[in-house]
Amino acid sequence: MEPIDLPPNIDFNLLQNSPFLRLIPADQLPGLLKRCQIIRYNFGEIIVNEGDPADAFFLILSERARVLKKTAEGTEVPFQRMRKGESFG
């Protein structure tokens, strides 16, 4: 996990298509983003675990993320793939 600056080429259309962010007027998005923490995660790095408190909003800005689910035996199995523009939290 690495905090980064807001990318200068951020796709505002991507943000406006998010179910949560589409409620915010387009002219207010840049101000909102200045208050957000942009974090880059490396491949394989855990973002959240099932059962963690839902105390943050995550939006996939680039690439994708895998969602794994633990079986009753404790094995992690693929559950879902999230793509650029999808959100959770």
DSSP file (Angstrom, degrees, kcal/mol; ACC not computed):
  #  RESIDUE AA STRUCTURE BP1 BP2  ACC     N-H-->O    O-->H-N    N-H-->O    O-->H-N    TCO  KAPPA ALPHA  PHI   PSI    X-CA   Y-CA   Z-CA
    1    1 A M              0   0    0      0, 0.0    40,-0.2     0, 0.0    38,-0.0   0.000 360.0 360.0 360.0 130.1    0.0    0.0    0.0
    2    2 A E  E     -A   40   0A   0     38,-2.0    38,-2.7     2,-0.0     2,-0.1  -0.932 360.0-134.0-142.6 113.7    1.4    3.3   -1.1
    3    3 A P  E     -A   39   0A   0      0, 0.0     2,-0.3     0, 0.0    36,-0.2  -0.448  33.8-177.0 -63.3 138.3   -0.3    6.7   -0.8
    4    4 A I  E     -A   38   0A   0     34,-2.8    34,-0.6    -2,-0.1     2,-0.1  -0.888  28.1 -96.7-133.2 164.3    0.1    8.7   -4.0
    5    5 A D        -     0   0    0     -2,-0.3    32,-0.0     1,-0.1    -1,-0.0  -0.389  56.7 -81.4 -74.6 159.2   -0.8   12.1   -5.4
    6    6 A L        -     0   0    0      1,-0.1    -1,-0.1    -2,-0.1     4,-0.0  -0.453  53.0-114.0 -60.6 122.6   -3.9   12.6   -7.4
    7    7 A P    >   -     0   0    0      0, 0.0     3,-1.3     0, 0.0    -1,-0.1  -0.383  15.8-137.6 -61.1 135.3   -3.1   11.5  -11.0
    8    8 A P  T 3  S+     0   0    0      0, 0.0    -2,-0.1     0, 0.0     0, 0.0   0.749 101.7  52.8 -66.8 -22.2   -3.2   14.5  -13.3
    9    9 A N  T 3  S+     0   0    0      2,-0.1    -3,-0.0     3,-0.0     0, 0.0  -0.016  77.2 155.5-102.7  29.9   -5.0   12.4  -16.0
   10   10 A I    <   -     0   0    0     -3,-1.3     2,-1.0     1,-0.1     3,-0.1  -0.302  47.1-121.7 -62.0 139.8   -7.8   11.1  -13.8
   11   11 A D     >  -     0   0    0      1,-0.2     4,-1.4    50,-0.2     3,-0.4  -0.720  24.9-173.0 -87.8 100.4  -10.9   10.2  -15.7
   12   12 A F  H  > S+     0   0    0     -2,-1.0     4,-2.5     1,-0.2    -1,-0.2   0.784  84.8  61.4 -67.6 -26.1  -13.7   12.3  -14.3
   13   13 A N  H  > S+     0   0    0      2,-0.2     4,-1.2     1,-0.2    -1,-0.2   0.894 101.5  53.5 -63.7 -38.1  -16.2   10.3  -16.4
   14   14 A L  H  4 S+     0   0    0     -3,-0.4     4,-0.4     1,-0.2     3,-0.4   0.915 110.5  46.7 -59.9 -44.0  -15.2    7.2  -14.5
   15   15 A L  H >< S+     0   0    0     -4,-1.4     3,-1.4     1,-0.2     6,-0.2   0.912 109.3  53.1 -66.0 -42.6  -15.9    9.0  -11.3
   16   16 A Q  H 3< S+     0   0    0     -4,-2.5    -1,-0.2     1,-0.3    -2,-0.2   0.693 103.9  57.8 -69.6 -17.4  -19.2   10.3  -12.4
   17   17 A N  T 3< S+     0   0    0     -4,-1.2    -1,-0.3    -3,-0.4    -2,-0.2   0.559  80.3 105.9 -87.8  -8.7  -20.3    6.8  -13.4
   18   18 A S  S <> S-     0   0    0     -3,-1.4     4,-2.4    -4,-0.4     5,-0.2  -0.551  76.5-131.7 -68.8 131.5  -19.8    5.5   -9.9
   19   19 A P  T  4 S+     0   0    0      0, 0.0     4,-0.2     0, 0.0    -1,-0.1   0.843 106.4  41.8 -54.5 -34.5  -23.2    5.0   -8.2
   20   20 A F  T >4 S+     0   0    0      1,-0.1     3,-0.9     2,-0.1     4,-0.1   0.926 118.4  42.4 -78.0 -47.0  -22.0    6.8   -5.1
   21   21 A L  G >4 S+     0   0    0      1,-0.2     3,-1.8    -6,-0.2    -1,-0.1   0.677  95.3  76.9 -78.9 -17.3  -20.1    9.7   -6.8
   22   22 A R  G 3< S+     0   0    0     -4,-2.4    -1,-0.2     1,-0.3    -2,-0.1   0.699  86.1  65.7 -67.0 -14.9  -22.7   10.4   -9.5
   23   23 A L  G <  S+     0   0    0     -3,-0.9    -1,-0.3    -4,-0.2    -2,-0.2   0.617  87.3  83.8 -77.6 -12.5  -24.7   12.1   -6.8
   24   24 A I  S <  S-     0   0    0     -3,-1.8     5,-0.1    -4,-0.1    -3,-0.0  -0.792  92.2-109.2 -95.7 129.4  -22.1   14.8   -6.5
   25   25 A P    >>  -     0   0    0      0, 0.0     3,-2.2     0, 0.0     4,-0.6  -0.268  27.1-120.8 -56.4 141.0  -22.2   17.7   -9.0
   26   26 A A  G >4 S+     0   0    0      1,-0.3     3,-0.9     2,-0.2    -2,-0.0   0.820 111.0  58.6 -54.9 -36.5  -19.3   17.5  -11.6
   27   27 A D  G 34 S+     0   0    0      1,-0.2     4,-0.3     2,-0.1    -1,-0.3   0.644 105.2  51.7 -72.1 -11.6  -17.9   20.9  -10.6
   28   28 A Q  G <> S+     0   0    0     -3,-2.2     4,-2.0     1,-0.1    -1,-0.2   0.560  86.3  84.9 -98.4 -10.4  -17.5   19.7   -7.0
   29   29 A L  H <X S+     0   0    0     -3,-0.9     4,-2.8    -4,-0.6     5,-0.2   0.908  85.3  53.9 -60.8 -45.0  -15.6   16.5   -7.8
   30   30 A P  H  > S+     0   0    0      0, 0.0     4,-1.5     0, 0.0    -1,-0.2   0.912 110.7  47.5 -58.3 -40.4  -12.1   18.1   -8.0
   31   31 A G  H  > S+     0   0    0     -4,-0.3     4,-0.6     2,-0.2    -2,-0.2   0.890 112.2  49.6 -66.2 -38.9  -12.6   19.6   -4.5
   32   32 A L  H >< S+     0   0    0     -4,-2.0     3,-1.3     1,-0.2     4,-0.5   0.922 108.0  53.7 -63.9 -43.9  -13.8   16.3   -3.1
   33   33 A L  H >< S+     0   0    0     -4,-2.8     3,-1.0     1,-0.3    -1,-0.2   0.823  99.4  61.7 -63.2 -31.1  -10.8   14.5   -4.7
   34   34 A K  H 3< S+     0   0    0     -4,-1.5    -1,-0.3     1,-0.2    -2,-0.2   0.760 106.0  48.1 -64.9 -22.4   -8.4   16.9   -3.0
   35   35 A R  T << S+     0   0    0     -3,-1.3    -1,-0.2    -4,-0.6    -2,-0.2   0.496  98.4  90.9 -94.2  -5.9   -9.8   15.6    0.4
   36   36 A C  S <  S-     0   0    0     -3,-1.0     2,-0.6    -4,-0.5   -30,-0.1  -0.524  74.8-127.0 -89.9 156.3   -9.4   11.9   -0.6
   37   37 A Q        -     0   0    0     -2,-0.2     2,-0.5   -32,-0.0   -32,-0.1  -0.922  20.4-154.1-102.3 119.4   -6.5    9.6    0.0
   38   38 A I  E     -A    4   0A   0     -2,-0.6   -34,-2.8   -34,-0.6     2,-0.4  -0.830  16.9-173.8 -94.4 125.0   -5.4    7.9   -3.2
   39   39 A I  E     -A    3   0A   0     -2,-0.5     2,-0.5   -36,-0.2    -2,-0.0  -0.969  17.0-149.3-126.6 135.1   -3.7    4.6   -2.5
   40   40 A R  E     -A    2   0A   0    -38,-2.7   -38,-2.0    -2,-0.4     2,-0.4  -0.887  14.7-161.3-101.0 129.4   -1.9    2.3   -4.9
   41   41 A Y        -     0   0    0     -2,-0.5     2,-0.1   -40,-0.2     3,-0.1  -0.886  14.5-128.4-108.7 142.3   -2.0   -1.4   -3.9
   42   42 A N    >   -     0   0    0     -2,-0.4     3,-2.2     1,-0.1   -40,-0.0  -0.477  42.6 -77.5 -83.5 158.6    0.4   -4.0   -5.4
   43   43 A F  T 3  S+     0   0    0      1,-0.3    -1,-0.1    -2,-0.1     3,-0.1  -0.309 120.0  14.9 -54.8 132.1   -0.7   -7.2   -7.0
   44   44 A G  T 3  S+     0   0    0      1,-0.3    -1,-0.3    -3,-0.1     2,-0.2   0.304  92.2 134.3  86.0  -9.9   -1.7   -9.7   -4.3
   45   45 A E    <   -     0   0    0     -3,-2.2     2,-0.4     1,-0.1    -1,-0.3  -0.541  59.0-119.3 -76.4 137.7   -1.9   -7.1   -1.6
   46   46 A I        -     0   0    0     -2,-0.2     3,-0.1     1,-0.2    -4,-0.1  -0.625  28.0-178.9 -79.7 129.0   -5.0   -7.4    0.6
   47   47 A I        -     0   0    0      1,-0.4     2,-0.3    -2,-0.4    -1,-0.2   0.889  70.0 -13.0 -90.5 -53.2   -7.2   -4.2    0.6
   48   48 A V        -     0   0    0      4,-0.0    -1,-0.4     0, 0.0     2,-0.4  -0.964  63.2-131.8-143.5 160.0   -9.8   -5.4    3.1
   49   49 A N    >   -     0   0    0     -2,-0.3     3,-2.4    -3,-0.1     2,-0.0  -0.870  38.9 -92.1-111.2 148.8  -10.8   -8.7    4.7
   50   50 A E  T 3  S+     0   0    0     -2,-0.4    -1,-0.0     1,-0.3    19,-0.0  -0.360 115.5  26.4 -55.8 131.5  -14.3  -10.1    4.9
   51   51 A G  T 3  S+     0   0    0      1,-0.3    -1,-0.3    -2,-0.0     3,-0.1   0.267  86.8 134.7  95.1 -11.5  -15.8   -8.9    8.2
   52   52 A D    <   -     0   0    0     -3,-2.4    -1,-0.3     1,-0.1    -4,-0.0  -0.363  69.9 -90.1 -64.2 150.7  -13.6   -5.7    8.5
   53   53 A P        -     0   0    0      0, 0.0     2,-1.7     0, 0.0    -1,-0.1  -0.366  34.6-122.6 -60.0 141.5  -15.6   -2.6    9.5
   54   54 A A        +     0   0    0      1,-0.2     3,-0.0    -3,-0.1    -2,-0.0  -0.616  62.8 137.3 -86.0  79.7  -16.9   -0.7    6.5
   55   55 A D        +     0   0    0     -2,-1.7     2,-0.3     2,-0.0    -1,-0.2   0.200  56.5  47.5-113.5  14.4  -15.1    2.6    7.3
   56   56 A A        -     0   0    0     33,-0.4     2,-0.5    -3,-0.1     0, 0.0  -0.983  68.1-131.4-150.5 159.3  -13.9    3.6    3.9
   57   57 A F        -     0   0    0     -2,-0.3     2,-0.4     2,-0.0    32,-0.2  -0.963  24.0-163.1-113.6 129.5  -15.0    3.9    0.3
   58   58 A F  E     -B   88   0B   0     30,-3.3    30,-2.2    -2,-0.5     2,-0.4  -0.936   8.3-174.5-117.5 135.9  -12.9    2.3   -2.4
   59   59 A L  E     -B   87   0B   0     -2,-0.4     2,-0.7    28,-0.2    28,-0.2  -0.997  26.9-129.0-128.5 125.9  -13.0    3.1   -6.1
   60   60 A I        +     0   0    0     26,-2.9    25,-3.3    -2,-0.4    26,-0.1  -0.646  28.9 177.0 -75.7 111.9  -10.9    1.1   -8.6
   61   61 A L        +     0   0    0     -2,-0.7     2,-0.3     1,-0.2    -1,-0.2   0.740  64.2   3.6 -89.8 -25.9   -9.2    3.8  -10.7
   62   62 A S  S    S+     0   0    0     21,-0.0    -1,-0.2     2,-0.0    23,-0.1  -0.982 113.5   1.2-154.0 161.9   -7.1    1.6  -12.8
   63   63 A E  S    S-     0   0    0     -2,-0.3    21,-1.0    -3,-0.1     2,-0.3  -0.328  87.1 -83.5  61.5-133.4   -6.5   -2.1  -13.5
   64   64 A R  E     -C   83   0C   0     19,-0.2     2,-0.3    20,-0.1    19,-0.2  -0.955  25.2-132.9-160.4 172.1   -8.7   -4.5  -11.4
   65   65 A A  E     -C   82   0C   0     17,-2.5    17,-3.4    -2,-0.3     2,-0.4  -0.991  15.5-134.9-137.5 145.8   -9.0   -6.3   -8.1
   66   66 A R  E     -C   81   0C   0     -2,-0.3     2,-0.6    15,-0.2    15,-0.2  -0.801  10.9-149.0 -98.7 142.5   -9.8   -9.8   -7.2
   67   67 A V  E     -C   80   0C   0     13,-3.3    12,-3.0    -2,-0.4    13,-1.7  -0.960  16.9-168.2-110.0 122.5  -12.3  -10.7   -4.5
   68   68 A L  E     -C   78   0C   0     -2,-0.6     2,-0.4    10,-0.2     8,-0.1  -0.848   5.6-156.2-110.2 147.4  -11.5  -13.9   -2.7
   69   69 A K  E     -C   77   0C   0      8,-2.7     8,-2.7    -2,-0.4     2,-0.4  -0.964  16.1-127.9-122.4 139.5  -13.8  -15.8   -0.3
   70   70 A K  E     -C   76   0C   0     -2,-0.4     6,-0.2     6,-0.2     2,-0.1  -0.716  21.1-139.8 -87.4 134.2  -12.7  -18.2    2.4
   71   71 A T    >   -     0   0    0      4,-2.7     3,-1.8    -2,-0.4    -1,-0.0  -0.284  35.4 -94.6 -78.4 173.5  -14.4  -21.6    2.4
   72   72 A A  T 3  S+     0   0    0      1,-0.3    -1,-0.1     2,-0.1    -2,-0.0   0.791 129.6  55.6 -59.6 -27.5  -15.4  -23.3    5.7
   73   73 A E  T 3  S-     0   0    0      2,-0.1    -1,-0.3     1,-0.0    -3,-0.0   0.538 122.1-108.4 -83.3  -6.6  -12.0  -25.0    5.5
   74   74 A G  S <  S+     0   0    0     -3,-1.8     2,-0.3     1,-0.3    -2,-0.1   0.496  72.1 139.8  93.7   4.1  -10.2  -21.7    5.3
   75   75 A T        -     0   0    0      1,-0.0    -4,-2.7    -5,-0.0     2,-0.5  -0.642  51.2-128.2 -81.9 136.6   -9.1  -22.0    1.7
   76   76 A E  E     -C   70   0C   0     -2,-0.3    -6,-0.2    -6,-0.2    -1,-0.0  -0.734  30.6-178.5 -86.1 129.4   -9.4  -18.8   -0.4
   77   77 A V  E     -C   69   0C   0     -8,-2.7    -8,-2.7    -2,-0.5     2,-0.1  -0.952  36.2 -94.8-126.3 147.3  -11.3  -19.2   -3.6
   78   78 A P  E     +C   68   0C   0      0, 0.0   -10,-0.2     0, 0.0     3,-0.1  -0.369  45.8 165.3 -59.9 135.2  -12.0  -16.6   -6.4
   79   79 A F  E     -     0   0C   0    -12,-3.0     2,-0.3     1,-0.4   -11,-0.2   0.686  58.1 -12.9-119.0 -42.0  -15.4  -15.0   -5.9
   80   80 A Q  E     -C   67   0C   0    -13,-1.7   -13,-3.3     2,-0.0    -1,-0.4  -0.987  50.5-134.2-160.6 155.4  -15.5  -11.9   -8.1
   81   81 A R  E     -C   66   0C   0     -2,-0.3     2,-0.4   -15,-0.2   -15,-0.2  -0.981  19.3-155.7-115.7 132.8  -13.3   -9.6  -10.2
   82   82 A M  E     -C   65   0C   0    -17,-3.4   -17,-2.5    -2,-0.4     2,-0.2  -0.894  13.0-158.7-107.8 139.0  -13.8   -5.9   -9.9
   83   83 A R  E >   -C   64   0C   0     -2,-0.4     3,-2.6   -19,-0.2   -23,-0.3  -0.639  37.0 -60.8-113.8 169.3  -12.8   -3.7  -12.8
   84   84 A K  T 3  S+     0   0    0    -21,-1.0   -23,-0.2     1,-0.3    -1,-0.2  -0.207 123.4  25.8 -47.2 129.0  -11.8    0.0  -13.3
   85   85 A G  T 3  S+     0   0    0    -25,-3.3    -1,-0.3     1,-0.4     2,-0.2   0.171  93.3 116.9  98.1 -16.5  -14.8    2.2  -12.2
   86   86 A E    <   -     0   0    0     -3,-2.6   -26,-2.9   -26,-0.1    -1,-0.4  -0.504  45.8-162.2 -83.7 156.2  -16.3   -0.3   -9.7
   87   87 A S  E     +B   59   0B   0    -28,-0.2     2,-0.3    -2,-0.2   -28,-0.2  -0.897  14.3 173.5-136.3 163.0  -16.5    0.6   -6.1
   88   88 A F  E      B   58   0B   0    -30,-2.2   -30,-3.3    -2,-0.3     0, 0.0  -0.963 360.0 360.0-157.7 169.1  -17.0   -1.1   -2.7
   89   89 A G              0   0    0     -2,-0.3   -33,-0.4   -32,-0.2    -1,-0.1   0.396 360.0 360.0 113.5 360.0  -16.9   -0.2    1.0
